[in-house]
Amino acid sequence: MNIPTTGSLAKALTFVAVFGSTLVAMAGVGDQFGKAEIHQPDKVQPGRIAFVDTSLAKLIELDLTGKVTWEYAIPFALAARGRLSAGTDVEWLQESDHFLLAIPESGVFEINRKGDVVWHYKTRFVDHDADRLSNGNTIFVNGWDADTDPIVTEVDPKGKIVMQLFAAQLELDPAERRTNPDERYSNTHANAVMGLADNEYLISLRNFNQFIKVKDGRVTARVKNARRVHDPSPYKEGFLFAVHLRNRSELIYERSPGQRESLFKPDQGTWTPLRTVEPLRNGNILITGSREVGQLDAEGKLVWSILMDGYVAEKSDPRRKGSVIYKAAFVYK
């Protein structure tokens, strides 16, 4: 299942990308793409970061100084049916050194370092998050869901659906649903899924301000009062997750049910919205705002951060007149 970029399209995409009314020059390998503002080498997890620039229609990898180390121009054939700016997710696959792209309303695509699509699953029921499980299956969410659409799907390497979850299975209280009137289709707005064990998953339900554990299709645990939750993740004996308040975001550590502490509370207008929450090997935590990427230490202090040139604070620019970061993935290099 290989979808190579055609020669003429590849040449065009190495110069400019046109999406909507935005025309942006392309950044190349070796270019300075972001500005490192904090860097404490003795406390930082070495590696790189990868994210999708939707204005450029590119998957970009940076080193920790902000220089481009690798790039992939997303072909029109992959993005044509989808909406790159509606929650395109990227994950790095350690065993193969490939990348997994979830393009909203288009599908999930595995890209190698040569720029070949070596595996794909096309579906309109995908956006916000896709992961490769330890058994080789791929799991993904559908946040832009109508009431009867699947919100989580798992497929095997041959593309056979082995599991699907629907909102009706999750024992949700309709009175707890909070929606954005600008989002026509967004029942649960599931924005993250993580495999915990065989047939057990952690699922983030933004519109219900909660995340849940599901085992064999049944809800086994529920964490509520997580306002506009993003990226819940097991951490030590509890959970990490991002919440969004009126004009700011916050990273919460729930040590046990009812015992919470604010691990990171940035200044208003910065690091918002927090979407990426990825615990790293050395105990640090990778986070993103709409303009920033950084690492927190275990005490919640920034030990490394970069600010992306030309990116905008999403909440201060609701019409997105510039680029914003949706999420980033860490690359151990």
C-alpha positions in Angstrom: 0.0 0.0 0.0 2.4 2.6 -1.3 1.3 6.1 -2.4 4.4 7.9 -3.8 4.4 11.6 -4.4 4.3 12.3 -8.1 7.3 14.0 -9.5 5.6 17.2 -10.6 3.7 17.5 -7.3 6.8 16.9 -5.3 8.6 19.7 -7.1 5.7 22.0 -6.6 5.5 21.2 -2.9 9.1 21.9 -2.4 8.5 25.5 -3.3 5.1 26.7 -2.0 1.9 25.3 -0.5 -1.4 26.8 -1.2 -4.3 26.0 1.2 -7.3 28.3 1.1 -6.0 31.8 0.7 -2.6 31.2 2.4 0.5 31.2 0.4 3.7 30.3 2.3 7.3 29.7 1.3 8.6 26.3 2.3 11.2 25.7 5.0 14.0 23.3 4.2 16.3 21.0 6.0 18.9 23.0 8.0 16.7 26.1 8.2 16.1 27.7 11.6 12.4 27.1 12.1 11.9 28.0 15.8 13.8 29.9 18.5 15.0 28.1 21.6 14.2 30.2 24.6 15.1 27.9 27.4 17.6 25.1 27.2 19.1 23.4 30.3 21.1 20.5 28.6 21.7 18.6 31.9 17.9 18.4 32.5 16.6 17.9 28.9 15.6 14.6 27.3 17.8 14.5 24.1 15.9 14.0 20.9 13.9 15.8 18.3 10.3 16.9 17.8 7.9 16.3 14.9 4.7 18.2 14.1 2.5 19.1 11.1 2.5 22.7 9.7 -0.9 22.9 8.1 -0.1 26.1 6.2 2.8 24.5 4.5 1.1 21.0 4.3 4.3 19.5 5.8 5.4 17.1 8.4 8.5 18.8 10.0 11.1 17.4 12.4 13.3 19.8 14.4 16.3 19.3 16.6 16.2 21.0 20.0 17.8 24.1 18.7 14.9 24.6 16.3 16.6 23.6 13.1 14.8 21.4 10.5 16.3 17.9 10.4 13.8 16.2 8.2 10.6 17.2 6.3 7.8 15.6 4.3 5.6 17.4 1.9 2.1 15.9 2.4 0.9 15.1 -1.1 -2.4 16.4 -2.3 -3.6 12.8 -2.8 -3.4 12.3 0.9 -4.9 15.6 2.1 -7.4 16.4 -0.7 -10.3 14.7 1.0 -9.3 15.8 4.5 -8.9 19.0 6.5 -5.3 19.3 7.7 -6.2 22.1 10.1 -9.0 20.1 11.8 -6.8 18.1 14.1 -4.0 16.3 12.1 -2.0 14.1 14.5 1.5 12.7 14.2 3.1 9.9 16.1 6.7 8.6 15.8 7.0 4.8 15.5 10.2 3.8 17.4 10.8 0.3 15.9 10.6 1.4 12.3 11.6 5.1 12.6 8.4 5.9 10.6 5.7 8.4 11.3 2.0 7.9 11.6 -0.3 10.7 10.3 -4.0 10.9 11.1 -5.5 13.4 8.6 -9.0 14.4 9.5 -11.7 12.9 7.2 -9.0 11.3 5.0 -7.3 8.5 6.8 -4.3 7.2 8.7 -1.0 7.0 6.8 2.4 5.5 7.8 5.3 7.4 6.2 8.9 6.2 6.0 12.0 8.5 5.9 12.1 8.2 2.1 8.7 9.8 2.0 6.8 6.6 0.9 3.4 5.7 2.3 4.1 2.2 3.4 0.7 1.6 5.0 -2.7 3.4 5.0 -6.2 3.1 6.1 -8.7 5.5 4.5 -11.7 6.6 6.4 -13.6 9.8 7.2 -14.0 8.8 10.8 -10.5 9.9 11.9 -8.9 13.0 13.4 -7.1 14.3 16.5 -5.2 11.1 17.5 -3.9 7.8 16.0 -1.6 5.3 17.7 0.1 2.0 16.7 -0.5 -0.6 19.4 2.0 -3.2 20.6 0.1 -5.9 18.7 0.6 -4.1 15.4 -3.0 -2.8 15.2 -3.7 0.9 14.7 -6.2 2.7 16.9 -7.7 6.2 16.2 -10.5 8.6 17.3 -13.1 10.6 15.5 -13.7 13.9 17.2 -15.9 15.4 14.6 -18.6 12.9 15.3 -22.3 12.9 14.5 -24.4 11.2 17.1 -24.3 7.7 15.6 -20.7 7.8 14.2 -17.9 5.6 15.7 -15.7 7.6 18.1 -12.9 5.0 18.4 -11.8 2.4 15.8 -9.1 -0.2 15.9 -7.9 -1.9 12.7 -5.4 -4.7 12.1 -2.4 -4.4 9.6 -4.7 -5.6 6.8 -7.2 -2.9 7.5 -9.9 -5.1 9.1 -11.9 -3.4 11.8 -11.4 -5.4 15.0 -13.0 -3.0 17.4 -15.3 0.1 17.3 -16.8 2.2 20.1 -19.9 4.4 19.9 -21.1 7.1 22.3 -24.2 5.1 23.1 -22.0 2.5 24.8 -20.3 4.9 27.2 -23.1 5.6 29.6 -22.8 9.4 29.1 -25.2 11.9 30.7 -26.5 14.2 28.0 -26.9 17.0 30.6 -23.1 17.0 31.0 -22.4 17.6 27.3 -20.9 21.0 26.5 -20.5 21.9 22.8 -19.2 24.7 20.7 -21.9 26.2 18.4 -19.3 26.6 15.7 -18.7 22.8 15.6 -21.6 21.3 13.7 -20.5 17.7 14.1 -18.9 17.1 17.5 -21.0 15.0 19.8 -18.4 13.6 22.2 -15.3 15.3 20.6 -13.1 12.4 21.5 -9.6 13.8 21.0 -7.3 11.1 22.3 -7.1 7.4 22.8 -4.3 5.2 24.3 -4.0 1.5 24.6 -3.4 0.4 28.2 -3.5 -3.4 27.9 -5.3 -6.0 25.7 -8.8 -4.6 24.9 -8.3 -1.8 27.4 -8.2 1.9 26.4 -8.0 5.4 27.9 -10.2 7.8 26.0 -10.5 11.6 26.2 -14.1 13.0 25.8 -13.7 16.8 25.5 -17.3 17.7 25.2 -18.2 15.8 28.4 -15.2 17.2 30.4 -14.0 13.7 31.3 -11.9 10.8 30.3 -12.6 7.1 30.7 -11.1 3.7 30.9 -12.8 1.1 28.7 -12.2 -2.7 29.0 -13.8 -5.2 26.6 -16.2 -2.5 25.5 -17.4 -1.5 29.0 -16.5 1.7 31.0 -14.5 0.6 34.0 -13.3 4.0 35.3 -14.4 7.7 34.8 -12.5 10.9 35.6 -14.9 13.9 35.5 -14.5 17.7 36.0 -11.6 17.8 33.5 -12.6 21.0 31.7 -12.1 20.6 27.9 -9.7 17.8 28.6 -6.8 16.9 26.3 -4.3 14.1 26.2 -4.8 12.2 29.4 -1.9 9.9 30.2 -1.0 7.5 33.0 1.7 9.1 35.1 3.3 7.6 38.3 0.3 6.3 40.3 -2.3 8.6 38.6 -2.9 10.7 35.5 -1.7 13.7 33.7 -4.1 15.8 31.6 -4.5 19.3 30.2 -7.5 21.4 30.9 -8.7 24.6 29.3 -10.2 27.5 31.3 -11.5 30.8 30.0 -8.3 32.3 28.7 -5.6 29.9 29.8 -4.6 26.2 30.0 -3.3 24.2 32.9 -1.5 20.8 33.3 -3.1 18.7 36.1 -1.7 15.8 38.0 -4.3 13.6 39.6 -2.5 11.5 42.1 -5.6 9.6 43.1 -9.3 10.2 42.8 -10.1 13.7 44.3 -6.4 14.5 44.9 -5.2 16.9 42.2 -2.4 19.4 41.9 -1.6 22.0 39.2 1.7 20.9 37.7 2.1 23.7 35.2 0.0 26.9 35.1 1.5 29.2 32.4 0.9 32.9 32.2 -2.3 34.0 30.5 -1.9 34.1 26.7 1.0 31.6 26.6 1.0 27.9 26.1 -2.7 27.8 25.1 -4.3 25.6 24.3 -2.2 22.9 25.9 -2.8 19.8 23.8 0.3 17.5 23.9 1.0 15.8 27.2 3.7 13.1 26.6 5.8 11.7 29.4 9.4 11.1 28.3 11.9 8.5 29.1 13.9 10.6 31.6 10.8 11.7 33.5 10.2 15.0 31.7 6.9 15.8 30.0 6.6 17.1 26.4 4.0 19.8 26.1 2.7 22.1 23.3 0.8 25.4 23.1 -0.3 26.8 19.8 3.1 28.5 19.3 5.4 26.7 21.7 6.9 23.3 22.3 8.7 22.5 25.6 9.8 20.0 28.2 8.8 20.2 31.9 10.7 18.4 34.6 8.9 16.3 37.2 8.3 19.4 39.3 6.6 21.2 36.4 9.4 23.6 35.6 10.3 24.4 32.0 13.8 23.1 31.2 13.5 23.5 27.4 11.2 25.4 25.1 11.1 26.8 21.6 8.9 29.5 20.1 7.9 28.9 16.4 8.6 31.8 14.1 5.4 33.2 12.6 3.0 31.1 14.6 0.1 32.7 16.4 -1.6 32.2 19.8 -4.8 30.3 18.8 -7.1 31.9 21.4 -6.0 35.4 20.5 -6.5 34.7 16.8 -9.7 32.6 16.5 -9.7 32.8 12.7 -6.2 31.5 12.6 -4.6 34.1 10.4 -1.3 32.3 10.9 0.0 28.8 11.7 -0.7 27.0 15.0 0.6 23.8 16.4 -2.0 21.1 17.0 0.2 18.5 18.6 3.8 17.3 18.5 5.5 13.9 18.9 8.9 13.2 20.5 11.6 11.5 18.4 14.3 9.7 20.3 17.4 10.4 18.1 
